[in-house]
Amino acid sequence: MQDQDQLPEEQPGSSPAERPRRRKRHWLLRIDSWIDSTVWNAGFRLAELWEEITIFFRRFHVKGWRRALFELAGEGMNLGTAGFVLLLALALPAFEETKGDWRNKGDFAVTFLDRYGNEIGHRGIIHEDSVPIDELPDHLIKAVLATEDRRFFDHFGIDFLGLARAMTENARAGGVVQGGSTLSQQLAKNLFLNNERTIERKIKEAFLSLWLEANLSKKEILRLYLDRAYMGGGTFGVAAASQFYFGKDITDVDLAESAMLAGLFKAPARYAPHVNLPAARARANEVLTNLVQGGMMSEGQVIAARRNPASVIDRQEKTAPDFFLDWAFDEVQRIARPFGQHSLIVRTTIDTGLQAAAEEAMETSLRQYGDSYRVKQGALVMIENGGAVRAMVGGRDYGESQFNRATKALRQPGSSFKVYTYAAAMEKGKTPESTIIDAPITWRGWSPQNYGRSYAGRVTLMTALAKSINTVPVRLAKDFLGTEAIADMAKAMGVETPIRTDKTMPLGTSEVTVLDQATAYAVFPAGGVQTRRHGITQILNYNGDILYDFDRDEPAPKRVLSETANADMNRMLVTIPVNGTARRAALDGGIVTGGKTGTTQAYRDAWFVGFTGNYTTAVWFGNDDYTSTNKMTGGSLPAMTFKRLMDYAHQGIELRPIPGIDNPLPRPKATEAVASAAKSEDALPPLVRPRTLSVGATKLLREIGRELREATPLSSGGRVAAL
């Protein structure tokens, strides 16, 4: 009988060669058996444990209507958690701003001068010299909190009770009468964000307010808010505003003056006392009412301030180029940080006359045609040949919104981007007379169409650019250039915003800024060399030492377009205001003008970027919320605004030629007379042209168009011989 413990290889009849194999199989079988039994036992134990847990939780089982409530609460918690994670992901880019030295971001005191040496404004603050919260008048602190954030010391950055109260009051009033943002949220916007009215900005603002509450004390938040807020008249902070409006230190203001200051936070441009004293006093009276309603003062304590409202220094309305100063201040911080000095005098490039004309041109266009075109905002940058920024308009009203749409708003340029494709083609040997097929094209599944859904067949590049044909730049990018070459050309010409190189890029789908476009187009009148765009010519300390000089410290401009390619581009661009899409941009007096219009999908953005031998100006119109306009194109309001500003800018100056363009002949006298007689009517876009236009006036307008076309023959060399 075989022994039970005897191994297989030890059994009788086993050869010595078979014993190792039998031993190996035996141990593998034992391991397999152990694994099977262990896994089965673990599974059995887990099943028992799960049954015990189930039995335990059955005592908490909810039935009936309570179960529905618990299910809804559970789903709500799941959705809320997922939503919070999503919101946090959207807010993460904003937290990058907190990694830098944001406390000392404005640690400069800068006095700005215009190009002629006249003082035009101040920026920055030395925070060590700001007035501590404990030294400010108690009634000023109460006035600010009663108006801006009554529960400031009770919430953690977001006031849900205050938000609910504001929503209730707004619903009762049928409009926005109260805001739900806390003081911490407003500070987060002032420190890290901008005034764009988007959901993304509100999400970032909420998370950053929580971050501020976690990292700063309530006193620090309040001090920063009072130091950084815009108060109208080119002033920032309550201390500067007190000096500007009342001529006294902030520690000496009385209750009536404190109420007037507290009323400025909501809308400084609307309630600035040197602009509209009655409105400022009415707003101050609302602040006094808030003090009483908030339980911070009694009616008896505020009655004297009601009867004796604050008086202000008799100043003329002071208009400062605030959008330009904000941009110049950023440039100062970039340039002057290594100098180790913080009290500076900066001579800028701004021309106050041109700046006033630019602001007037923008406001006039929006006031006259804004409602018709359903457009609310615009931006403009003017650069003189050589790179000096002479005018900058970053929006319609700086007091209402300090967001600089000229330097920070990223908008699709539409067809105004096509010049980079054509410039790259000229650089690679194409000429304006080179022909190309305007026909349907498909590129990686994308089939762009022309504006009129029609095709012209074989056309020259000059005609394609003048008529803004869409298929041509796409065909050039697909068959001749590639999108990388176009992006490189845009970058070389001065576009600093990163350019996407997808297939739709040749038609202007990659966002840029107004400043980018003005900088790049200024290459054409500069003969193909870099613009060297700048807003600062010198930085000095108060001892008169020159710390920085643009001509001394900046490198010489480099050539980005050959003379031939640049001349070819100018030959094409000067035809567009004559017989292309920008006829409303043609300047008076036969001044040669080049440029390109741009209109984006759904009419969200309208551009005209143009130049003469003296100046380059980029104009944009659109809406902050990206809603569509009423079929506004680049050849309408932007071109008209360009003309209004550039006509003024070229009065009484020496006209410089555009490189590659022959000197124009004088305009025919008949054209001058006709254009002068119908100037006001011809400036109106078709959307708002009066329906009562007489037959004679209609013929007059047609005569203008015919004479302008007849006055622009092309010489055998293809260059414009007359305008």
Stockholm file with secondary structure:
# STOCKHOLM 1.0

chainA/1-723         MQDQDQLPEEQPGSSPAERPRRRKRHWLLRIDSWIDSTVWNAGFRLAELWEEITIFFRRFHVKGWRRALFELAGEGMNLGTAGFVLLLALALPAFEETKGDWRNKGDFAVTFLDRYGNEIGHRGIIHEDSVPIDELPDHLIKAVLATEDRRFFDHFGIDFLGLARAMTENARAGGVVQGGSTLSQQLAKNLFLNNERTIERKIKEAFLSLWLEANLSKKEILRLYLDRAYMGGGTFGVAAASQFYFGKDITDVDLAESAMLAGLFKAPARYAPHVNLPAARARANEVLTNLVQGGMMSEGQVIAARRNPASVIDRQEKTAPDFFLDWAFDEVQRIARPFGQHSLIVRTTIDTGLQAAAEEAMETSLRQYGDSYRVKQGALVMIENGGAVRAMVGGRDYGESQFNRATKALRQPGSSFKVYTYAAAMEKGKTPESTIIDAPITWRGWSPQNYGRSYAGRVTLMTALAKSINTVPVRLAKDFLGTEAIADMAKAMGVETPIRTDKTMPLGTSEVTVLDQATAYAVFPAGGVQTRRHGITQILNYNGDILYDFDRDEPAPKRVLSETANADMNRMLVTIPVNGTARRAALDGGIVTGGKTGTTQAYRDAWFVGFTGNYTTAVWFGNDDYTSTNKMTGGSLPAMTFKRLMDYAHQGIELRPIPGIDNPLPRPKATEAVASAAKSEDALPPLVRPRTLSVGATKLLREIGRELREATPLSSGGRVAAL
#=GR chainA/1-723 SS CCCTTCCGGGSTTCCTTTHHHHHHHHHHHHHHHHHHHHHHHHHHHHHHHHHHHHHHHHTTCCCTHHHHHHHHHHHHHHHHHHHHHHHHHHHHHHHGGGGSCGGGTTCCEEEEECTTSCEEEEECCCGGGSCCGGGSCHHHHHHHHHHHCTTTTTSSSCCHHHHHHHHHHHHHHTSCCSCCCCHHHHHHHHHHCCCCCCHHHHHHHHHHHHHHHHHSCHHHHHHHHHHHSEEETTEESHHHHHHHHHSSCGGGCCHHHHHHHHTTTTCHHHHCTTTCHHHHHHHHHHHHHHHHHTTSSCHHHHHHHHHSCCCCCCCCCCCCCHHHHHHHHHHHHHHHGGGTCCEEEEEECCCHHHHHHHHHHHHHHHHHHHHHHTCCEEEEEEEETTSBEEEEECSSCTTTCCCCTTTTCCBCCGGGGHHHHHHHHHHTTCCTTCEEEESCCCBTTBCCCCTTSCCCEEEEHHHHHHTTCSHHHHHHIIIIICHHHHHHHHHHHTCCSCCCCSTTGGGTCSCBCHHHHHHHHTTTTTTSBCCCCBSEEEEEETTCCEEEEHHHHSCCCCBCSCHHHHHHHHHHHTTHHHHSSCGGGCCGGGCCCEEEEEECGGGCEEEEEEECSSEEEEEEEECTTCCCCSSCCTTTHHHHHHHHHHHHHTTTSCCCCCTTCCCCBCCCHHHHHHHHHTHHHHTSCTTTCCTTCCHHHHHHHHHHHHHHHHTCCBCTTSCBCBC
#=GC SS_cons         CCCTTCCGGGSTTCCTTTHHHHHHHHHHHHHHHHHHHHHHHHHHHHHHHHHHHHHHHHTTCCCTHHHHHHHHHHHHHHHHHHHHHHHHHHHHHHHGGGGSCGGGTTCCEEEEECTTSCEEEEECCCGGGSCCGGGSCHHHHHHHHHHHCTTTTTSSSCCHHHHHHHHHHHHHHTSCCSCCCCHHHHHHHHHHCCCCCCHHHHHHHHHHHHHHHHHSCHHHHHHHHHHHSEEETTEESHHHHHHHHHSSCGGGCCHHHHHHHHTTTTCHHHHCTTTCHHHHHHHHHHHHHHHHHTTSSCHHHHHHHHHSCCCCCCCCCCCCCHHHHHHHHHHHHHHHGGGTCCEEEEEECCCHHHHHHHHHHHHHHHHHHHHHHTCCEEEEEEEETTSBEEEEECSSCTTTCCCCTTTTCCBCCGGGGHHHHHHHHHHTTCCTTCEEEESCCCBTTBCCCCTTSCCCEEEEHHHHHHTTCSHHHHHHIIIIICHHHHHHHHHHHTCCSCCCCSTTGGGTCSCBCHHHHHHHHTTTTTTSBCCCCBSEEEEEETTCCEEEEHHHHSCCCCBCSCHHHHHHHHHHHTTHHHHSSCGGGCCGGGCCCEEEEEECGGGCEEEEEEECSSEEEEEEEECTTCCCCSSCCTTTHHHHHHHHHHHHHTTTSCCCCCTTCCCCBCCCHHHHHHHHHTHHHHTSCTTTCCTTCCHHHHHHHHHHHHHHHHTCCBCTTSCBCBC
//
